[in-house]
Amino acid sequence: MEAEFVAIVLLVLGLGMGLLLASVRYLGEMRRIARFLRGRDAESNARVTAGGAPGVTELADAINAELDRSAQAHIDAMRHQQEFQRDLSALSHDIRTPLTGAKGYLQLACDEDDPAVRARHLAAAASRIDATTELLDQLFAYTKSTDPDLALELGPVPLMPFVEEMLLAQYPAFEARGWEPQVTFEDAAVAVESNREALARVFSNLVVNALRHGAAAPRVFERRVGERVVLGIENAVEDPAAIDASRLFDRFYQADSARGGAGSGLGLSVAANLAHAMDMEIAAVFEGDMLVITLAMHPLGGV
């Protein structure tokens, strides 16, 4: 009986000593890892190594995975910052160019005695100032559309009268090109849930894009796709290969890829941001030489 008791005591003591040694070893590994993390340079590629303590390998793998994610996030942030600085530099060039031209024309107007010639110089200066104003307006609109706290109040917007109103506002530009846009609706009475002011900005930017870069009059269409109402605008472009449809909604895409083109490269990015703020889906694809941009919206009442 005494022998059995002694055996049990020895077994308990052995287990206790084993647990104590394992705990000491585990705590030692935890302290080593803590010292490593405290002293690790944020720019270093050094990784946590696993000791022999139970569970340390899994912990080291988890920490290293998190370090990898943090490093990648840092790289992405640096790349984003570099791209943003490059894009701002490009936009700064776009702003300075018309201002420099306006200044030159104003100087010519001041030195000109012929009233007719002076008027032409002043008109040219005003045109360049208007171009600068448009660039600044787009930059302000983009900044506003990227606000994470942007909350738009939605209400009913009858779609066909809205589209007709927006196209009418661009009538002088269409007339100057000899274009007559086509409008086709499956449901002329359809209304959507939207913020009218934001939707006006979105659709206006799509129309301006078609006017600037299209090769023919656009077609505006409406159709039902599942539970969504899709409003689309399509028109031919001269060189589809020169346009990356997957990047059309990127910030400064036009400014980055077509320095000689008109616009800031912000219009479609603003449209995409505002569309997302209204729970709409915006997309761009090519169908042959036709650029098709669609906006999928919720119909009024969700029916």
C-alpha positions in Angstrom: 0.0 0.0 0.0 2.8 2.3 0.9 4.6 1.5 -2.3 1.6 2.4 -4.4 1.3 5.7 -2.5 4.9 6.5 -3.1 4.6 5.7 -6.8 1.6 8.0 -7.1 3.4 10.8 -5.3 6.4 10.3 -7.5 4.2 10.3 -10.6 2.5 13.5 -9.5 5.8 15.1 -8.7 7.2 14.0 -12.1 4.2 15.5 -13.9 4.5 18.7 -11.9 8.2 19.0 -12.7 7.5 18.3 -16.4 4.8 21.0 -16.5 7.0 23.4 -14.7 9.9 22.9 -17.0 7.6 23.2 -20.0 6.2 26.4 -18.6 9.6 27.8 -18.0 10.7 26.9 -21.5 7.5 28.3 -23.0 7.8 31.6 -21.0 11.4 31.8 -22.2 10.3 31.5 -25.8 7.6 34.1 -25.2 10.1 36.5 -23.8 12.5 35.9 -26.7 9.8 36.6 -29.2 8.7 39.7 -27.3 12.3 41.0 -27.3 12.6 40.3 -31.0 9.4 42.2 -31.8 10.3 45.1 -29.6 13.8 45.4 -31.2 12.8 44.6 -34.7 13.4 47.4 -37.3 10.2 48.2 -39.1 12.1 48.1 -42.4 13.7 44.8 -41.6 12.8 41.5 -43.2 13.8 39.5 -40.1 11.2 36.9 -39.1 10.3 35.1 -35.9 12.1 31.7 -35.5 10.4 28.9 -33.7 11.9 27.2 -30.6 11.0 23.8 -29.3 8.4 24.9 -26.8 4.9 23.5 -27.4 2.8 25.7 -29.7 5.6 28.1 -30.5 5.8 27.0 -34.1 2.2 27.9 -34.8 2.6 31.2 -32.9 5.7 32.0 -34.9 3.9 31.3 -38.2 1.0 33.5 -37.2 3.3 36.4 -36.2 5.3 36.0 -39.5 2.1 36.0 -41.5 1.0 39.2 -39.8 4.5 40.8 -40.3 4.2 39.9 -44.0 0.8 41.5 -44.2 2.1 44.6 -42.5 5.1 44.8 -44.8 2.9 44.5 -47.9 0.5 47.2 -46.6 3.5 49.4 -46.1 4.7 48.8 -49.6 1.2 49.4 -51.0 0.9 52.6 -49.0 4.3 53.8 -50.3 3.3 53.0 -53.9 0.0 54.7 -53.5 1.7 57.8 -52.1 4.2 57.9 -55.0 1.4 57.5 -57.5 -0.6 60.2 -55.8 2.4 62.6 -55.9 3.0 61.8 -59.5 -0.6 62.4 -60.4 -0.7 65.7 -58.5 2.4 66.8 -60.4 0.6 65.9 -63.7 -2.5 67.8 -62.6 -0.4 70.7 -61.5 1.0 70.8 -65.0 -2.6 70.7 -66.4 -3.5 73.7 -64.3 -0.4 75.8 -65.0 -0.6 75.3 -68.8 -4.0 77.1 -69.3 -3.1 79.8 -66.7 0.2 80.5 -68.5 -1.7 80.7 -71.8 -4.3 83.0 -70.3 -1.6 85.3 -68.9 0.0 85.5 -72.3 -3.3 86.4 -74.1 -4.1 89.0 -71.5 -0.7 90.6 -72.1 -1.3 90.6 -75.8 -4.7 92.2 -75.3 -3.1 94.9 -73.1 -0.6 95.7 -75.9 -3.2 95.5 -78.8 -4.8 98.6 -80.2 -7.2 96.9 -82.6 -10.5 96.3 -80.7 -11.3 93.2 -82.8 -7.9 91.6 -82.2 -8.0 92.6 -78.5 -11.4 90.9 -78.2 -10.0 87.7 -79.7 -7.1 87.7 -77.2 -9.5 88.2 -74.3 -11.8 85.4 -75.5 -8.8 83.1 -75.7 -7.7 84.1 -72.2 -11.3 83.5 -70.9 -11.3 80.1 -72.5 -8.1 79.0 -70.7 -9.4 80.4 -67.4 -12.6 78.4 -67.9 -10.5 75.2 -68.5 -8.6 75.9 -65.2 -11.9 76.4 -63.4 -13.2 73.1 -64.7 -10.0 71.2 -63.6 -10.3 72.7 -60.1 -14.0 71.9 -60.0 -13.3 68.2 -60.8 -10.6 68.1 -58.2 -13.0 69.5 -55.6 -15.7 67.0 -56.7 -13.2 64.1 -56.5 -12.1 65.1 -53.0 -15.7 65.4 -51.8 -16.6 62.0 -53.4 -13.8 60.2 -51.6 -15.0 61.4 -48.1 -15.5 58.2 -46.1 -18.3 59.9 -44.2 -20.2 60.9 -47.4 -23.9 60.1 -46.8 -26.3 60.9 -49.7 -30.0 61.2 -49.1 -31.8 59.0 -51.6 -35.2 59.7 -53.1 -37.3 58.9 -56.2 -35.8 60.1 -59.6 -38.0 59.5 -62.7 -35.2 58.3 -65.0 -36.4 59.2 -68.6 -37.2 62.9 -67.8 -33.9 63.1 -65.9 -31.9 61.8 -68.8 -33.6 64.1 -71.3 -32.8 67.1 -69.0 -29.2 66.1 -68.7 -28.8 65.7 -72.5 -30.5 69.0 -73.2 -28.0 70.7 -70.9 -25.2 69.4 -73.3 -27.1 70.4 -76.4 -24.6 73.1 -77.6 -21.8 70.6 -77.4 -23.8 68.0 -79.4 -24.8 70.6 -81.9 -21.2 71.7 -82.4 -20.3 68.2 -83.4 -23.3 67.6 -85.5 -24.4 64.8 -83.2 -27.9 63.7 -82.1 -27.8 61.3 -79.2 -30.3 58.4 -79.4 -32.3 57.5 -76.3 -34.0 54.1 -75.9 -36.0 53.1 -72.8 -37.7 49.7 -72.1 -39.8 51.4 -69.4 -40.3 55.2 -69.9 -42.0 55.4 -66.5 -39.3 53.8 -64.5 -38.0 55.7 -61.4 -34.9 54.8 -59.4 -33.8 55.5 -55.8 -31.0 58.0 -56.0 -29.7 61.3 -54.9 -30.6 63.6 -57.8 -27.7 66.0 -57.5 -25.1 63.1 -57.3 -26.8 61.2 -60.1 -26.7 64.4 -62.2 -22.9 64.6 -61.6 -22.4 61.0 -62.5 -24.4 61.1 -65.7 -23.0 64.5 -66.7 -19.5 63.1 -66.4 -20.4 60.1 -68.5 -21.8 62.4 -71.2 -18.8 64.7 -71.2 -16.6 61.6 -71.5 -18.5 60.5 -74.5 -18.3 64.0 -76.1 -14.6 64.3 -75.5 -13.4 60.9 -76.5 -16.2 59.5 -78.7 -16.1 59.2 -82.5 -19.9 59.4 -83.0 -23.1 60.3 -81.3 -23.7 58.3 -78.2 -26.7 56.1 -77.5 -28.3 56.2 -74.0 -30.4 53.2 -73.1 -32.3 51.7 -70.2 -33.1 48.1 -69.5 -34.0 45.8 -66.6 -31.4 43.3 -65.6 -32.6 41.1 -62.8 -33.7 43.3 -59.9 -31.7 46.3 -61.1 -32.4 49.1 -63.6 -29.4 49.6 -65.9 -28.8 53.0 -67.4 -26.1 52.8 -70.1 -24.3 55.1 -72.5 -22.4 53.8 -75.5 -20.5 55.3 -78.4 -17.8 54.4 -80.8 -14.2 55.5 -80.2 -11.5 55.9 -82.8 -8.9 53.6 -81.2 -10.3 51.1 -78.6 -6.8 49.7 -78.1 -5.6 53.0 -76.7 -8.1 52.8 -73.8 -7.9 50.4 -70.9 -11.6 49.9 -69.9 -10.5 48.3 -66.6 -8.7 51.6 -65.6 -11.3 54.1 -66.8 -12.5 54.8 -63.3 -9.0 55.1 -61.8 -8.0 58.5 -60.5 -6.1 60.6 -63.0 -6.3 57.8 -65.6 -6.7 60.3 -68.5 -4.1 62.6 -67.1 -1.7 59.7 -66.7 -2.2 58.1 -70.1 -3.1 60.8 -72.5 -1.3 64.0 -71.5 -2.5 65.7 -74.7 -6.2 64.9 -74.1 -8.8 67.2 -72.6 -10.0 66.9 -69.0 -8.4 66.1 -65.7 -8.8 62.3 -65.7 -11.0 62.7 -62.6 -14.5 62.8 -64.1 -15.1 59.0 -64.3 -13.4 58.5 -60.9 -15.8 60.9 -59.4 -18.7 59.1 -61.1 -17.6 55.8 -59.7 -17.2 57.1 -56.2 -20.6 58.7 -56.2 -22.2 55.7 -57.7 -20.8 53.5 -55.0 -22.0 55.9 -52.4 -25.6 55.4 -53.8 -25.2 51.6 -53.8 -25.0 51.5 -57.6 -22.7 49.4 -59.8 -20.8 51.2 -62.5 -18.8 49.3 -65.2 -17.1 49.8 -68.5 -16.6 47.3 -71.3 -15.8 47.3 -75.0 -18.1 45.7 -77.5 -16.1 45.9 -80.7 -15.2 49.6 -81.1 -18.1 50.6 -78.8 -17.3 51.8 -75.3 -20.3 50.9 -73.1 -20.5 52.3 -69.6 -23.4 51.1 -67.5 -24.9 52.1 -64.2 -27.0 49.5 -62.3 -29.5 51.1 -59.9 -32.3 50.1 -57.6 -35.7 50.8 -59.0 -38.1 52.7 -56.8 -39.6 50.4 -54.2 -37.3 47.6 -55.3 -39.8 46.1 -57.8 
